Amino acid sequence: MINKIMVSFFLTFFLVITLVESTNVGTWRGYVYTSGSLAADGIYVTAHVDNSSSASTTTIIGGAEYASTSPVGYYSLDVECTGSQVNFKVCGINTNIYESCTSGPHYNGTQPNFNLTVTKLSDGASCSYSCACSGGYCVHNYCSSGSTYCGDSYCDTGESCTADNSGCSSGYSCTNGCVASGVSGGVSSGGSSTGGETTKVIIIKGNANITVPSIAAGKMSNISITKTEDVAFRQFNISVVNAVSNIKIIIIKISNLPSSISKTIEGKVYHYIQITKENITDENIGKVYIKFAVSKSWLTDNGVTASDIRLYRWSNNIWNELTTTYLSEDSTEVFYQAESPGLSYFIIGSKPSAAPSAPIICTESWSCPDWSTIPCVDNYQTRTCTDASNCGTTINKPAESRSCVEEEIEKGIIANEVNWMFYTFSSLILILVALFILFFGKKIIPTLSEHFKRGKAEKKRGISGESFIVAGTVVMVTPSIFYILLGDFVSLLKHCDLPLSSVNIGNNVMISCIELRFDYVMTYFCLLFGSILIILGLIKKIREQKKI
């Protein structure tokens, strides 16, 4: 019965080891070469399991995860092997290297020698990243030597390409951007005229360039803007106080506000729009009436009613809501008109659902000690940040504490790694010693020598109770070694936020969380297994005493 219990616990032990080691993570390190040279910083390296189009892991050479002293072209990838095979791509170019996806290092010792080599693509080849192209540009997924590519069905700013006429609206052709067919110089007529001169509107994807020859004092120029994909303004009527000439106005839809504007509106944003002007000032502008359109699909997707749309203008460091009037609508768009006293940055968006809070006038100016100067105490760094503006707010306050759990790389090699094999082998050696005592204890424990005098009948009794007790004691010694070497497991495991992260156990010595969990399981297994051996030994000892 006792032997069956022992066999069961040995099977449980090896099952625990199997479960702990079930995290199948492989590591590849080496250098990347593009067209025969070491890859520069910013090159993307991706790993794909079972030839998946989606990357399992991505790293950027010279990125934040690498030390500033890392060698040129060095990369390191930890790949979770959810399949049987892994292949690698550099800037989307397949290296045609396929490896069995297994756990452990896939390089020679500490030398990063699993190198990847690709040749950059020529103009016209399909691409995902500019770094894949020998010309330096990936334009609409085609390699190019310039910022435009003729033949990609897009008519970009400054591009003249009849093959890309399909990228323009009906009635426009790709001649220095999309312009009205039959009009030279990339110009379409519109709006007012003075002395035979006509207001000119250059329609380019994403912006409208307006040139007004002149506007008389107290008069208004009415400028129509043909519907484009990205510019929501459709009509631009501007009156002036004094006569002006050669006015240039550029309307551009932008994806983000510039850094000089620290906040946006409280409602939902449809478009950010930048308007720049030449030869006219806000002081000389009487009124500007702006007609614009908002997509009905955007209103539906964002839960905004048509009556809540407003036009906002940036002035005096705040967003000013302009008087906005609903005009009409068609099957796809709703049309509005707003009145503005000048030109600058604008937002088309919804009014806030609740009364807006007072604008934040004070701009926070935080300064903090650099993390590199802060020592780690109990696996945490703590610093004090101060606001030079004394705003009394913490909207942009930097973090004042963080975990020290970071993988440190020195010249591309992880520094001060703790070899988990040491702990594994030391624990296995102790268990083997315990098994030796368990099965051969009668030959090494003097107090049991009297049993050998009783002949063959005594031998049939099997392993003695003393052997069980001694073996259990030896097994229970193992947790003490782990606690001496590693300290409090529970405290260390709290810092294992990511599966592949590491923990500083003191003196800048790092141990991975996978290894730490293994040692944690081993500790409690040894305590349990040793306790059971001691209990079995006591039971057997009592039985032996009764037979004597």
C-alpha positions in Angstrom: 0.0 0.0 0.0 2.8 2.4 1.0 4.7 1.6 -2.2 1.6 2.5 -4.3 1.3 5.8 -2.5 5.0 6.6 -3.3 4.5 5.7 -6.9 1.5 8.0 -7.1 3.4 10.9 -5.6 6.4 10.4 -7.9 4.0 10.6 -10.9 2.5 13.7 -9.4 6.0 15.3 -9.1 6.8 14.7 -12.7 3.4 16.0 -13.8 4.0 19.2 -11.8 7.4 19.6 -13.6 5.7 19.1 -17.0 3.0 21.7 -16.2 5.5 24.2 -15.0 7.6 23.8 -18.2 4.5 23.9 -20.4 5.1 27.5 -21.3 6.6 27.0 -24.7 8.7 30.1 -25.4 11.5 30.2 -27.9 14.2 32.9 -28.1 15.9 34.0 -31.2 18.8 36.6 -31.2 21.1 37.8 -33.9 21.8 40.5 -36.4 19.7 41.8 -39.3 21.2 42.6 -42.7 19.4 44.6 -45.4 20.9 44.6 -48.9 24.2 43.5 -47.5 24.5 46.0 -44.6 23.7 45.9 -40.9 20.1 47.1 -40.5 19.7 50.7 -39.1 17.5 51.6 -36.2 13.8 51.6 -36.9 13.8 48.3 -38.9 10.8 46.0 -38.0 11.4 42.3 -37.3 8.4 40.1 -36.9 7.9 36.4 -36.1 5.0 34.4 -37.6 3.8 31.1 -36.2 2.7 28.5 -38.8 3.1 31.0 -41.6 0.3 33.3 -40.2 -0.1 36.7 -41.9 -0.4 38.2 -38.4 2.8 38.7 -36.4 3.1 36.7 -33.2 5.9 39.0 -31.9 7.3 42.3 -33.2 10.5 44.1 -32.3 12.0 47.4 -33.7 15.8 47.5 -34.0 17.1 50.2 -31.7 13.7 50.5 -30.0 12.9 51.3 -26.4 13.4 47.7 -25.3 17.1 47.8 -26.2 19.9 49.5 -24.3 21.6 52.5 -26.0 24.8 50.4 -26.1 23.2 47.5 -28.1 25.1 46.7 -31.3 24.0 48.1 -34.7 21.5 45.7 -36.3 21.0 43.6 -33.2 17.5 42.0 -32.5 16.0 39.7 -29.9 12.6 37.9 -30.2 10.8 35.8 -27.6 8.2 33.8 -29.5 5.3 31.9 -27.8 5.2 28.7 -29.8 1.5 28.1 -30.3 2.2 26.1 -33.4 4.9 23.9 -34.8 6.8 26.3 -37.1 8.0 29.9 -37.1 9.2 32.1 -39.9 10.7 35.7 -39.8 10.1 38.8 -41.8 12.1 42.1 -41.9 10.0 45.1 -42.8 7.4 42.7 -44.2 9.9 41.0 -46.4 9.9 37.2 -45.9 13.4 35.9 -45.0 12.3 32.4 -46.1 13.8 31.0 -42.9 11.5 28.5 -41.2 12.4 27.0 -37.8 10.8 24.4 -35.6 9.1 26.5 -32.9 10.4 25.0 -29.6 11.2 26.5 -26.2 14.6 27.6 -25.2 17.4 29.6 -27.0 17.9 29.2 -30.7 21.4 30.6 -30.8 24.9 29.5 -29.8 25.2 30.1 -26.0 25.4 33.8 -25.2 26.5 34.8 -28.8 23.6 36.2 -30.8 24.2 34.4 -34.1 20.7 33.7 -35.6 21.1 36.3 -38.3 18.4 37.4 -40.8 19.1 38.7 -44.3 16.8 40.4 -46.8 17.2 42.5 -50.0 15.3 45.7 -50.2 12.5 46.0 -52.8 12.7 48.0 -56.0 10.2 50.6 -57.1 6.8 49.2 -57.9 7.0 46.2 -55.6 4.3 45.7 -53.0 5.3 46.8 -49.6 4.0 47.4 -46.0 6.8 49.5 -44.6 9.0 52.2 -46.2 12.1 50.5 -44.7 11.4 47.6 -47.1 12.0 49.8 -50.2 15.3 50.7 -51.7 13.8 54.1 -52.8 12.9 54.9 -49.2 9.1 55.3 -49.7 6.2 52.9 -49.4 3.3 54.8 -51.1 -0.1 53.2 -50.9 1.6 49.8 -50.5 3.9 50.3 -53.5 7.7 51.0 -53.3 8.7 54.4 -54.7 11.7 56.7 -54.9 9.4 59.7 -54.1 6.5 60.6 -52.0 4.0 59.7 -54.8 3.7 56.8 -57.1 2.1 56.9 -60.5 -0.2 54.0 -61.1 -1.4 53.3 -57.5 -5.0 54.7 -58.2 -4.3 57.6 -55.8 -3.7 61.2 -57.0 -1.6 62.7 -54.3 -0.5 66.3 -53.7 1.8 67.4 -56.5 1.3 64.3 -58.6 0.5 64.5 -62.3 -0.5 61.0 -63.6 -3.3 60.2 -66.0 -3.1 56.6 -64.8 -4.4 57.8 -61.5 -7.4 59.8 -62.8 -9.5 57.1 -61.0 -8.4 58.6 -57.7 -10.2 61.9 -58.5 -13.9 62.7 -58.3 -16.0 62.8 -61.4 -15.0 65.7 -63.7 -11.5 65.9 -62.3 -8.2 64.6 -63.6 -4.8 64.0 -61.9 -2.8 67.0 -63.0 -0.8 68.4 -60.1 -3.3 66.8 -57.8 -7.0 66.4 -58.7 -8.2 69.4 -60.7 -11.2 70.1 -62.8 -10.9 68.5 -66.3 -9.8 71.0 -69.0 -8.3 73.5 -66.5 -4.5 73.9 -66.7 -2.1 74.4 -63.8 -4.1 72.4 -61.3 -6.7 75.2 -60.9 -10.5 75.2 -61.0 -12.6 78.3 -61.1 -15.1 79.3 -58.5 -16.6 82.2 -56.5 -16.2 85.8 -57.4 -14.3 87.7 -60.0 -12.8 91.2 -60.1 -11.6 93.0 -63.2 -11.5 89.8 -65.2 -9.5 88.0 -62.6 -11.2 84.9 -61.1 -10.9 83.4 -57.7 -9.0 80.1 -58.0 -9.5 77.0 -55.9 -7.0 74.2 -56.2 -8.6 70.9 -55.1 -6.1 68.4 -53.7 -7.0 65.3 -51.7 -7.2 66.5 -48.1 -7.0 70.2 -48.7 -8.2 73.2 -50.7 -5.9 76.1 -51.8 -7.8 79.3 -52.5 -6.4 82.4 -54.2 -8.5 85.6 -54.3 -7.1 88.4 -56.5 -8.8 91.1 -54.5 -11.7 92.1 -52.3 -12.9 95.7 -52.1 -13.5 97.5 -48.8 -16.8 96.4 -47.2 -17.4 93.8 -49.8 -17.7 89.9 -49.6 -16.1 87.2 -51.7 -18.1 84.0 -52.1 -16.0 81.0 -52.7 -17.4 77.5 -53.5 -15.4 74.4 -52.8 -16.2 71.2 -54.7 -16.9 68.2 -52.5 -13.7 66.3 -51.8 -13.0 63.2 -49.8 -11.4 64.9 -46.8 -12.4 68.6 -46.7 -15.8 69.2 -45.0 -16.0 72.9 -45.9 -18.2 73.5 -49.0 -18.5 77.3 -49.2 -16.4 80.1 -47.8 -17.8 83.6 -47.8 -15.5 86.3 -46.4 -16.0 90.0 -46.0 -13.3 92.6 -45.3 -13.1 96.0 -43.6 -10.4 97.4 -45.9 -9.5 96.5 -49.4 -7.1 93.5 -49.8 -5.5 91.8 -52.7 -3.7 88.6 -53.6 -5.3 86.7 -50.7 -4.2 83.1 -50.2 -6.2 80.7 -48.0 -5.3 77.1 -47.4 -7.8 74.7 -45.8 -6.4 71.4 -44.6 -8.0 68.5 -42.7 -5.5 67.4 -40.1 -5.5 64.1 -38.1 -4.3 65.7 -34.8 -4.0 69.1 -33.3 -0.5 70.6 -33.0 1.4 70.5 -29.7 0.8 74.3 -29.2 -2.9 73.4 -28.6 -3.1 71.5 -25.4 -6.8 70.5 -25.4 -9.7 69.6 -27.6 -13.5 70.0 -27.1 -15.5 68.0 -24.6 -17.8 66.7 -27.3 -17.1 64.2 -30.1 -14.8 65.4 -32.9 -15.7 64.9 -36.6 -12.9 66.9 -38.2 -9.9 68.9 -37.1 -9.3 71.7 -39.7 -6.4 74.1 -40.1 -6.7 77.3 -42.0 -3.7 79.4 -42.9 -3.8 82.8 -44.7 -1.6 85.3 -46.4 -2.1 89.0 -47.1 -5.1 89.3 -44.8 -5.4 89.5 -41.0 -8.2 88.7 -38.6 -8.4 92.5 -37.8 -9.2 93.2 -41.4 -11.9 90.4 -41.6 -15.4 91.5 -41.2 -17.2 88.2 -41.1 -16.6 84.7 -42.4 -19.5 82.5 -43.2 -18.5 78.8 -43.5 -20.8 76.2 -45.0 -19.8 72.6 -44.1 -21.2 69.1 -44.2 -21.2 66.1 -41.8 -21.6 62.5 -42.8 -24.9 60.9 -41.6 -23.1 57.6 -41.1 -20.7 59.3 -38.7 -23.6 60.8 -36.7 -25.2 57.4 -36.4 -22.0 55.5 -35.5 -21.2 58.1 -32.8 -24.7 58.5 -31.4 -24.8 62.2 -32.2 -28.0 64.0 -33.3 -27.8 66.5 -36.2 -29.0 69.3 -34.0 -25.9 68.9 -31.7 -23.3 69.7 -34.3 -21.2 72.8 -33.8 -18.2 74.6 -35.4 -15.5 75.6 -32.9 -12.6 78.1 -33.4 -9.4 78.2 -31.5 -8.7 81.7 -30.2 -7.2 83.2 -27.0 -6.1 79.7 -25.9 -9.7 78.3 -25.7 -12.1 76.7 -28.1 -14.9 79.2 -28.9 -18.3 77.8 -30.0 -19.4 79.6 -33.1 -23.1 80.3 -34.0 -24.0 77.2 -36.1 -27.2 76.9 -38.1 -28.7 73.8 -39.6 -29.4 74.3 -43.4 -30.5 71.1 -45.1 -29.6 67.5 -45.7 -29.5 64.9 -48.4 -29.3 61.1 -48.3 -25.7 61.0 -47.0 -24.9 64.4 -45.4 -26.3 67.1 -43.2 -25.3 70.8 -44.1 -24.6 73.6 -41.7 -23.5 77.3 -41.8 -21.4 78.9 -39.0 -20.3 82.5 -38.5 -16.6 83.2 -37.5 -14.8 86.5 -36.8 -11.5 85.1 -38.1 -9.4 82.2 -39.4 -7.2 79.7 -37.4 -7.8 76.1 -36.3 -11.4 74.8 -36.3 -13.2 71.7 -35.0 -16.4 70.3 -36.4 -17.9 68.3 -33.5 -20.8 67.8 -31.1 -21.6 70.0 -28.2 -20.9 68.4 -24.8 -23.7 66.4 -23.2 -23.4 68.4 -20.0 -22.4 72.0 -19.3 -18.7 72.4 -20.1 -16.4 73.0 -17.3 -14.3 76.2 -17.0 -11.4 76.2 -19.5 -8.0 75.2 -18.0 -5.9 78.3 -18.2 -2.9 77.1 -16.3 -0.4 74.9 -18.2 1.3 72.3 -16.1 5.1 72.2 -16.3 6.4 69.1 -14.5 10.0 68.2 -13.8 11.1 64.9 -12.3 14.5 63.2 -11.6 15.5 60.7 -14.4 14.6 57.1 -13.6 18.3 56.1 -14.2 19.2 58.1 -11.0 16.7 56.5 -8.8 17.7 53.3 -6.8 15.5 50.2 -6.6 14.1 49.6 -3.1 12.0 46.4 -2.7 11.6 46.2 -6.5 10.2 49.7 -6.8 11.6 53.1 -7.8 10.1 56.2 -6.3 10.7 59.9 -7.2 9.1 63.3 -6.5 7.9 65.5 -9.4 7.2 69.2 -9.1 5.0 71.5 -11.1 6.9 74.8 -11.9 3.5 76.4 -12.8 1.9 75.4 -9.5 -1.4 74.8 -11.2 -2.8 72.6 -8.5 -3.8 70.0 -11.1 -2.3 66.6 -12.0 -3.7 66.0 -15.5 -0.2 65.7 -17.1 1.7 64.6 -14.0 4.3 61.9 -14.8 4.4 58.7 -12.9 6.2 59.0 -9.5 6.7 55.3 -8.9 7.2 52.2 -11.0 8.3 48.6 -10.7 11.9 47.7 -11.2 10.8 44.6 -13.1 12.5 45.3 -16.5 14.7 43.2 -18.7 18.1 44.8 -18.8 20.1 44.3 -21.9 23.8 45.2 -22.1 25.2 45.1 -25.6 22.3 42.9 -26.7 22.9 40.3 -23.9 20.7 40.0 -20.8 22.8 40.9 -17.8 23.1 38.8 -14.6 20.7 36.1 -15.6 20.1 33.5 -12.9 20.3 30.0 -14.3 17.2 28.2 -13.3 18.9 24.9 -14.0 21.0 25.4 -10.8 17.8 25.3 -8.7 16.3 22.5 -10.7 19.3 20.2 -10.4 19.9 21.1 -6.7 16.4 20.2 -5.8 16.5 16.9 -7.9 19.8 16.0 -6.2 18.2 16.4 -2.8 15.3 14.3 -3.8 17.7 11.6 -5.2 19.5 11.6 -1.8 16.2 11.2 -0.1 15.3 8.2 -2.3 18.8 6.7 -1.6 18.2 6.9 2.1 14.7 5.6 1.7 15.7 2.4 -0.1 19.2 1.9 1.4 18.7 3.4 4.8 19.3 0.1 6.6 22.9 0.1 5.4 23.8 3.6 6.4 21.8 4.2 9.6 23.7 2.4 12.5 20.6 2.4 14.7 18.9 0.0 12.3 21.8 -2.6 12.2 20.1 -4.9 14.7 17.4 -5.6 12.1 19.8 -7.5 9.9 20.4 -10.1 12.6 16.8 -11.3 12.4 17.3 -13.0 9.0 15.2 -13.2 6.0 11.9 -12.6 7.8 13.1 -9.2 8.8 14.0 -8.3 5.2 10.4 -9.0 4.1 9.3 -6.1 6.1 10.5 -3.7 3.3 11.7 -0.2 4.0 11.9 0.8 7.6 10.0 3.6 9.3 13.3 5.4 10.2 14.2 5.5 6.5 10.9 7.2 5.6 11.4 9.7 8.4 15.0 10.5 7.4 14.1 10.8 3.6 11.1 13.1 4.4 13.4 15.3 6.5 15.9 15.6 3.7 13.1 16.5 1.1 11.8 19.2 3.4 15.2 20.8 3.6 14.8 21.8 -0.1 12.4 24.8 0.5 14.9 26.2 3.0 17.5 26.4 0.2 15.1 28.2 -2.1 14.1 30.7 0.6 17.7 31.4 1.4 18.5 32.0 -2.3 15.4 33.8 -3.4 13.6 35.2 -0.4 9.8 35.6 -0.1 8.2 33.9 -3.2 4.8 35.6 -2.7 6.3 39.1 -2.7 8.4 38.4 -5.8 5.5 36.9 -7.7 3.5 40.1 -7.2 5.9 41.8 -9.7 5.3 39.2 -12.4 2.9 41.3 -14.4 3.8 39.8 -17.8 4.5 36.1 -18.6 8.0 36.7 -19.9 9.0 39.4 -17.4 11.8 39.1 -14.8 12.3 40.0 -11.1 15.2 41.6 -9.4 16.1 39.5 -6.4 18.9 41.8 -5.2 22.3 43.0 -6.3 20.9 43.5 -9.8 20.4 39.8 -10.2 17.4 38.9 -12.4 15.3 35.8 -12.4 12.6 35.2 -14.9 9.0 34.7 -13.7 8.8 31.3 -15.4 11.8 30.1 -13.3 10.3 31.8 -10.2 7.0 29.9 -10.6 8.9 26.7 -11.1 10.8 27.2 -7.8 7.6 28.2 -6.1 5.8 24.9 -7.1 8.9 22.9 -6.2 9.0 24.4 -2.7 5.5 23.5 -1.8 5.7 20.1 -3.5 8.8 19.3 -1.4 7.0 20.4 1.8 4.0 18.3 1.0 6.0 15.3 -0.2 8.4 15.4 2.8 5.5 15.7 5.3 3.8 12.6 3.8 7.1 10.6 3.9 7.5 11.5 7.6 3.9 10.6 8.4 4.3 7.2 6.6 7.5 6.6 8.5 5.8 7.2 11.9 3.0 4.9 10.9 5.4 2.2 9.9 7.5 2.8 13.0 4.4 2.3 15.2 3.6 -1.0 13.4 7.2 -2.2 13.8 7.1 -1.5 17.5 3.9 -3.5 17.9 5.5 -6.5 16.2 8.5 -6.5 18.4 
